[in-house]
């Protein structure tokens, strides 16, 4: 089984210290919420103000131009971003085009070295083509969590078959697989805000 994984790319050399950061996200089963919370904690360690918003809660979308950096994230399931972060991008695209933006996704494919390049391209690198004007300064592909008891029977069977194809024959599939690399997540945020 592969180690916890987080891959990120930067399209900048150095930013000045960010004073006000917005993290908005959508989550499927809660893993992305945990990642966003750790990102928030790391931003606060640098003395910056951070607002962290789960877009699924029905909170009105914040105004990106009020922030030095906007970080937008989503959990991935069946190859798709959650609809709420995409709606945020669509509705705030003009403001986002004038603001420093970083993107992250939490995906099980980040835990599979054979799928990392494909996932990076599909879920992150293609976003500017889908949303002209969106120019992320950095992206992060973050390993997800498979917690089988949270899935319905169909999803559980599907995901277990995917995982089974990636482990040695005869090896048992644990009830929870966590591919998140917390140190790499914190390092990505530190590079964004310092």
Secondary structure, DSSP 4 states (H G I P E B T S, - for coil): -PPP-EEEEES-S--PPPSEEEEEEE-SSSHHHHHHHHHHHHHHHTT-EEEEEEGGG-PPPP-GGG-SEEEEEEE-BTTB--HHHHHHHHHHHHHHTTSEEEEEEEEGGGG-TTTHHHHIIIIIITHHHHSTT---SEEEEEE-EEEGGGS-HHHHHHHHHHHHTTS-TTPPPPSEEE---HHHHHHHHHHHH-
